[in-house]
Amino acid sequence: MKTTAKYEEMRHGSIWLIALRSSLLFIVICGIAYPLASTGLAQLIFPHQASGSMVKDSSGQTVGSELIGQTFTDPAYFQGRISSIDNNGAGSGSNNYAPSNPELVKRVKDSIAQWEKENPQVPVSKLPIDLITNSGSGLDPHITPAAAEVQIPRISSLRHIPEEQLRQLVAKNTEGRDLGVFGEKRVNVLKLNLALKELAGK
């Protein structure tokens, strides 16, 4: 009986030792080695993306990320999509309102009223839907080319830049569908506004 009890005690002690060693091994592999290796590899192969896809202005100063939208309130700049979280990159998400929700209806009406005030040259009937709707994440940095083009008359009037020149600027900053398969055409609002600022400076 004593021999059996001693054997069971040694067996249990051995099991605990194996479990401890396995835990330490996986902590080192999964918690230290793998994150360091994947981060280092990402920095080596995709340094721009791994660092947050940061965008710099002409002076080399970081002004934001091309993956997170920003709120531009100055009508002399192109404006992006509405964000119910104020483009806060610490989180993502939006209010899942039904079309009949009073708050959504009020927000849309306010957006349309603001549009009519700032863009008397363009009727509401030509207003693209993405300029008055929130994206699923609330962080969408892109708008459609149509949403950029309808803002050209306002910006042309405020900055005294010919509309054709602004159309060329929008076209130059339109991304996507180069091979017909990589998503819809889109315009990064931050990049477009940086290009606009540089053009206005010239």
Steps between C-alpha positions, in 0.01 A plus 500: 500500500782740587668419169178573310443827683857607435465411133179704471668796670795482259264468204298804600820696562625402155173610336520841668859537389410413139210748509724774636766437237239494222348826622838672513587368155178630343534833680845545349392383152155662472542796733852612419667333201203503257395865563860618469555300182173609334550865599859499378402332173217749446733793564748352255258419216221758554653779713243763398196283575649351817558849639134597456499625139580849621467797264744792498458847354746676271710608799535142622267539797266210578139617463307175537447149370368414156285231668309729740274781388526857627232763545551805278265784591659773288286522183814590302607135536343179375283342766471130577230276636307565818642322806284428802818447704681814375758284318644386833756234409488352852189307398266440212131453442188700433143523622302230326200721436202388295402735214202616705703586811429865598865572580612369162230701320602816687870442425431454130280809486767705679765373257284592202433847644874550551565386145245745357657782700859430390432371147234717337644413157416126535138386560424238765386263227866466395628441854667154524366286784842441655529867600198479729536145634730345758724206412478177698824572684455876532863532389474479121769728351361475145218647298387416149641703209148636447493625861825685438392645166178656632710700747711654223274804431510601867877462533561669166295799613672527838856442380474657152640186337353400161257209523681307229820516701315362803351220291849401394604504866214267592579267211865488601402402855245237401600147602375150426398273214833535319459141382123496532495283812624698800179658631314809394666826401556720802668821611698534822380832642813573704732441205275705272496793743878490535527515121246786498698690762817461296320612182353804676844589633638505149 
